[in-house]
Amino acid sequence: MSSNKQTKAALNSIKMQAASEVGVPLNNGYNGDLTAKQAGSIGGQMVKDMIMSYTQQNNSSSK
């Protein structure tokens, strides 16, 4: 089982990748200057990527 620090690091990595994919300038640390639209687009991309990853894992394991 992964530790809390590993989980946070993994989610932060996913968040940074999602921000890059949607073109939102995300910094480590404070990001209070982001608009709600920008923050929402990052969250939406994260969910989209996680669903895609889950679907790919299940499709490959069922073959």
Secondary structure, 3 states (H helix, E strand, C coil): CCCHHHHHHHHHHHHHHHHHHHCCCCCCCCCCCCCHHHHHHHHHHHHHHHHHHHHHHHHHHCC
